[in-house]
Amino acid sequence: MDDDDDLILSPLDAGAAGLPPSRGEGCLARFDPDELTDEMGADFGSLFQLEE
């Protein structure tokens, strides 16, 4: 018996992702901008820059 056979992986843990920290409650809940990093997702910073 291999040691690899003793390792049991949960399918629920395989693709699990967590939410970043948030501020506010209810309708005012939003992600905390001070805690967001580039590794956490898309960067929309250039969306609001005007083309010249």
N, C-alpha and C positions, 0 to 999 in steps of 0.2 A: 504494500500500500504506500503510495507517494504522500509526501507532506502536503502537496498541492491539493490532494483530495480532502484534506481537513479544512481547507479554506472554503467557506460557504459565503457566496456573494448574494446580497439582497438586490433584486431587480429595482426596488424602490430607491436604493442608494446610488445606483449607477448613473442616473441622469439628474440627480437632485440639484437644484440651484436655490440659493437663498436670496432674499431681498436685501438691498442695502439699507442702512439705517434711515429712519424717516423722522420728520418733524410734524407737529400738529396732530389733530384728531379729526375723525369724520370727514366732512367735505373739505376741510382745510389740510388734510394729510398730504405730504409731498416728500420726496427724497431729500435728504440733507445734502445740499450742494458742497458743504465742506468735507464730507466723507466720500464723495464720488471720485473715482479714478478712471483713467483711460482703460484699464483692464476690466472694468465693470460693464462696459457696453459701448454704444455708439456715441460719437462726439458730434453734437449738433451746433458747435460754435461757429462754423463757417456758414451756417444756414442764414444767419442774420447779418452777414457782411454784404454790403452793396458792391456790385461790380462797377468798375470804372471804365 
